Amino acid sequence: MSAGGVPGSRRHRVDSELIRLLLVEDNAGDARLIREMLRESADIEIETVEQVSAAVDRLGRGGLDLVLLDLGLPDSQGLDTLRTVGTAAPRLPIVVLTGHDDAESGMAAVRAGAQDYLIKGQIPAGLLHRVLRFSVERQRVQEALLESEDRYRDLVENSQELICTHDLEGRILSANPWAAKVLGYGLDTILHMNIRDFLAPETRGGIGAYLARIQKRGVAKGQLLIQTATGERRLWEYHNTLRTEDVAVPVVRGMAHDITERKQAEDALRTSRAQFSHALQMARAGHWEYDVGTDTFTFNDNFYRIFRTTAAEVGGYRMSSAEYARRFCHPDDAGLVAKEVQAAIATPDPAYSCQIEHRILHADGEVGHITVRFFIVKDSQGRTVKTYGVNQDITERKQAERRIAAALVEKEALLREIHHRVKNNLQAVTALIDISRAQVADAGVRRSLRELQEQVRTMALVHEHLYRSENLAEVEMQPFLDTLAENVLQAFGAGGLVVVSVRVDGVSMDLEEAMPCGLIVNELVTNALKHAFAGGTGEAGAVTVSLASSGDEWELRVTDNGIGLPPGFDWRRAESMGLHLVNLWATHQLGGIIDVSVSEGTAFTIRFGRKRRARHD
């Protein structure tokens, strides 16, 4: 074995890097000649062995770049020699040496896998160096190509995109496993199909136009509605190109991916946006954003509808805060808006939100009203970088509120006038009864007329309190019953003899309940003044009227410390019209019950449900 060159040299580019050559040659003269021919080639390092077995042993230790192999060796001859060495070093390029004028053996060796061949006795020095170096280079190019093809094959076979080729008639020439998976056919089946077979039936008529387009332009892209073997319909997006160079027949290379879910999501988003826009439009609301750093508002079309204008009319969807204030804010409310915006920018609270109402200027100059609800966005340093919100047009609501307020004022004035006139009419009735009393001689009739007069006066008193009250719907019971009790005392001239006390805990009642309550109190106080103190008890006369809540009920009590009811007296069967009316008002009008107690005087207790508009403050 012999060596030459510079062992261990660092590799650089192919034209300067060291090539480690194993020369397998049993002829010493031929081996010496080859070394001599390469003596000036400092980039080639030579090791020599004389037999195939020695070559296999050396190749097993690695570190070689090229084999120069004589096909006729003591232990192997012809192509068997090449196969043995090729098996020992499948990735090394092999250049074979043949006998004189034996080009046929050299060609057979090349067909069997050799990189090249040289004929002994016909090898110029320059040719030998060039063949050896080009053999190494070709081997490396081939390895790189194989590696690239492996990567491409791996990419194609494992890609989750459909990759295929077809001819200009649409016949499938190749397809990757993913195509078979998503289409639901076996690969063998796909290779006997036409691309029109995968299309949804209603779209197959367009295949001719597609093939004509790609043949004319060399490229085609778009979307296809596919129908799989199971009948499922999917939407694919494809990009295909036509290859005509370096191929026997033109071939179309294509790649497609399934966009069904994406398309569905886009459609759903588009629908959602449309619905949101319609909802905002129906609610007369518009969305906006404000970038603090650039002092820029961004609006949408619904926003501009509120102001009765469009983006085209005002110059786009963006404008500064100053321009917004000038165009759309009412001058008297601009300060309020600026203050709220500054508060939103300055707040440390990342969850800050605010709602305000203010006046606006429509594009036609009319004044409107909006309610603004907005939120903020902060950056990682806690600075407010954006605000966003929704403006809602409340102009019609404000106008309706004003109309309602005016109508309420008008209605209130009308109700006051009605109560005032009813009170006046009842007072006129009272006066007529008074005139009739003066003309009647019978004491019993006069007494009945006086009782009737007090009942009418009670009803007039209710209407008087209503038209004088701020709340026309309810009567404050304390002042009402105070006045009623005082009127009854004056009517009977008992002001200095009997004391009537009214105890009401801030109760207000509507007309429907206040009227019967007042009539009951009038009748029971009148009855007490007439009968309770007739015989005298030795004590000062006292009548107490109370009205209070007791659970879900109202409790109205009229008590006195008089002589009480006669023994065995059944007030329900009494001939007195007054007690009969008390029972009627309490049970029928108020839906309550009456309880009478005669210990230490007389006590009438009436309980009725709090089911009407009566209010206890």
Protein Blocks (a to p, Z undefined) as FASTA:
>chain_A
ZZedjehiacddfklpccddddddfblklmmmmmmmmmmmmkbccdddfbfklmmmmmmn
goiabdcddfbdfkbghjllmmmmmmmmmmbccdddddehilklmmmmmmnopabdcdeh
iacfklmmmmmmmmmmmmmmmmmmmmmmmmmmmmmmmpccdcddddfkopafbdcfklmm
mnopafklmmmccfklmpcfklmmmmmmmmmmmmmnopacdddddddfkopacddddddd
ddfehpabdcdddddddfklmmmmmmmmmmmmmmmmmmmmmnopacddddfklopacddf
klmmmnopafklnopabdcfklmmmmmmcfklmmmmmmmmmmmmmpmbfkbccddddddd
dfkopacdddddddddddfkopafbdcdddddfklmmmmmmmmmmmmmmmmmmmmmmmmm
mmmmmmmmmmmmmmmmmmpmblklmmmmmmmmmmmmmmmmmmmmmmmpmblkbccfklmm
mmmmmmmmmmnopmmmpccddddehiacdfklmmmmmmmmmmmmmmmmmmmmmnonoiac
ddddddddehjaccdddddfbebpaehiafklpcbfklmmmmmmmmmmnopacdddfeei
aadddddddfbfbdcZZ
